Amino acid sequence: MKLSERTYSWYHILSVICIWIIAFQWIDFTVPLWFQATTTLVTVTLLIVGAVELLPLQAGWRWTMKLIVVMASWRVVLVGYGVYTPSGPLYPDQLRDMSLSFQPYIWFSLAAWFLFELILMAVKGKARIMLFLAGHLIVFAALDSFTPYHLWMNVAWIVFAGLSWLAGCHFREYQLKFPQGWGVLKSHPLQIAGNIIVVFACVLLIGTNMPTVSPLLTDPYTAWVNRNSGSGGGEGTVETATSSISTLAPNFEQAVVVSGYSRDDQELGGGFEFSYSPVMSVDSSVRSYWRGETRRLYTGTGWLDYLSEGRNNRGGGGSEEFLLNDPAPKTETMQVVQTITMQNEQIYPILFGGYAIAKVEYLDEESSASFSSSATWYPEEAELRWDPSHVAVLSSSAEPTRLYPRRYAITANIPLIPLEEVREAAYQELYPEGSRDEQYLQVPSDFPERVRLLAEQITSEGDTPYKKMELLQAYLRQNFEYTNKPDISRKQSDDFVDSFLFEIQQGYCDYFSTSMVMMARTLGIPARWVKGYAPGSQPSPETLDRFPERGMAYQVNNADAHSWVELHFGDYGWIPFEPTPGFNAPVLYKQDDSVVAFADIEQPDMSDHKAASGGFMDRVSPQVLRIISMISAAVILVWAVYRFRSSLYFVFMRMRIGHKLSAAEKTVLETMRVVRALRWRGFERSEEETLRETFAHWSAANPNLSSILDDLLQEFELASYSRDAYGEERWRHVRDLSKELFRNTGKRR
């Protein structure tokens, strides 16, 4: 037997376990980078395919079981994390919805499955195992050295798995080449295990407990990074031109653009890398966009800052001082308290919170009066701006300190949108003559005409302003690609919106939100651009067990930096819209007088309308289709079990015995199965009889079966007493005999 052959031995089990250990180190590395649902799904997938791999099944059955169980895990995990909420019958509604909601999570799952199978198939023998481990150790060492992640324990686990795998490979080769010597080794398991444990302990314990020693020489990479930084290089922040990106320049000649809350929005565009550094945690009973600043004046390349807008403020911003907002008499609100805890040392020009802030309470130990003097309330924009230049002497420091509250509580009046009312409200009802705020309709004089024409074409089927905006939102979500690295080489137009809609046609939130604001304005709908943070994520049950002090607060990081749209609908006030694919604005809809339903903004289907007279399947209700499908599936399942009952029997026996059945073993099992089946059909047999005696009186009672029974008995005895000489051809002959026997006794197999 070759070592490369897949066998169901102890070595095969050990190989799967070692691959598991190494794979879980990669999963541990990706925990801060992936959504928790993705991490859990990949983990479950690897556990499933590994566990099924250990079952002694034929390849076809093994792959079938893996596929079924993995697909079932997709539904269980993603439903558990709220990625998909089952609605309607399983077929066809849920199957259709699952095919849409499971992406892109399942691609991570399938990729993990593919890599597991590839490693299990390709990494055979000591040389390949050592090469495989060397690659992992080099990569993890580089990541540990040149990234903020500490991966030393992951490296230790990989070394442990590698040593175990190599030891197992050595003993497996010895077992196959020297079976007698292996028998001697098996008689001394404690001595062998003790030697292995001592070697492992020496390698791992010494490696993990070595003291930290500063390098005598600077490695070339560090020397190159610090070539211009002198002896004390630091990390600086360069303000960028978009709401969702910021630039880190740690003494590099070329800055690295990463996601985050920006200070300058006058030059939008370009690409960025995602940064997952923490920003804040928000304890809130309602999921919200954590609103930052708004912008009114579009220049063709971006948005002017608030100082260029000529805003009016009403002061305020003191602790527990009520803040007045623009009225929206036709929209009720729900009061929610949101506690924000900042998790970095940044000083922002704004205090974050859900729309619309009504009161703020500073929870820091320092004086609230010091904070109050730094805050200014702008009611028209619903912004609580912060003066980043304000300094004060705090009790904890003798030096003047730049202030920004590290912990504060926002009382927000969350609008309850009367969706049906506002959707049916006509333009004249929403915007009586002279009531529109022209500053939210500002369009540059040289704004491209084709943008306005496109907006009119998209929204032509909408008969009210709100319906038009739904169509516009759906168009942007369904016809453009989301990417953090748009191909700006396609850009030809000088206008940011025009180049996105007609040339680049891909981008991130700034592209989508700015385009919707300007297209809405060309249609006479007051609009403004808003930047801040998406809701973030709540901790998984596992994280909550490890860090119970965090509670269920939303964890927001710089990858959640976002921009979106707010549109004004007369007495209904400002309503958020979300044109960026992959994001859903958290909106509270007033469902009736007593129930508030949380929902995402609806996305009308922009595809062509279906013909009114569909085919037969279109006229059949989903319930009827489900019943028909379930009955059909049950019939097929029963038929398959009956049709392949013999094969299923051998699969069961193979699992029970624990190894692949030989031709002789299958012949013995098949003969005994035939005997049991004939007894069920009325053939008598005494418990004291031998098989030869049983077949003798069955042949006497049924002369037409005599030759078949004699041949079957001969094969049984040969398989029982000459197993090594018994081949597959004789086993196939036994199968033919059993089939003929069943046919002649009035039953088909």
Secondary structure, DSSP 8 states (H G I E B T S, - for coil): --TTS---SHHHHHHHHHHHHHHHHHHHHHTTTS-HHHHHHHHHHHHHHHHHHTS---HHHHHHHHHHHHHHHHHHHHHHTTS----S-IIIIIHHHHHHHTTTHHHHHHHHHHHHHHHHHH--HHHHHHHHHHHHHHHHHHHHHHSS---HHHHHHHHHHHHHHHHHHHHHHHHHH-HHHHHHHHT-HHHHHHHHHHHHHHHHHHHHT------SS--HHHHHHTTTSTTS---EEE--SSSSEEEEESS-SS-EEEES--S--SS-----B----EEEEEE-SS---EEEEEE--B-SSSB--GGGTT--------BT--------TT-EEEEEEEEEEE-S----SB--BSSSEEEEEE-SSS-HHHHHTTEEEETTTTEEEE-TT-EEE-TT-SSEEE---SEEEEEEEEEEE-HHHHHH--HHHHS-TT-S-GGGG---TT--HHHHHHHHHHTTT-SSHHHHHHHHHHHHHHHSEE-SS--GGG--SSSHHHHIIIII-EE-HHHHHHHHHHHHHHTT--EEEEEEE---B---HHHHHH-GGGTT-EEEEGGGEEEEEEEE-GGG-EEEE--STT---EEEEE-SSS-EEEEE------S----SS--HHHHS-HHHHHHHHHHHHHHHHHHHHHHTHHHHHHHHHHHHHTS---HHHHHHHHHHHHHHHHHHTT----TT--HHHHHHHHHHH-GGGHHHHHHHHHHHHHHHH-GGG--HHHHHHHHHHHHHHHHHTT---
